[in-house]
Amino acid sequence: MPRKRKPKPTDLHDSYRAVFTSKDGDRVLEHLCHVAYLNTPSYVSGDSHETAHREGMRRIVLSILRFLEKDPREIQSYTQEINQDG
């Protein structure tokens, strides 16, 4: 069985953009921003495990945004508008 080649950083960047720049990808990214505590505090008083869990979720979304070269503040503003309308 041939060994899978490790993707070049540019290939991975292109894949992220292909997935998350579509209409569906944008909708999924909005949802991820919402559920990953991007717009709300991740700190849970008295519960370091839940705080760490929330920070881990938040870190994944921030990583995706970095690949897409999007400013998290731009996404935060956008998702706040959606939350107000919904």
Order of alpha helices (4+ residues) and beta strands (2+ residues): alpha-alpha-alpha-alpha
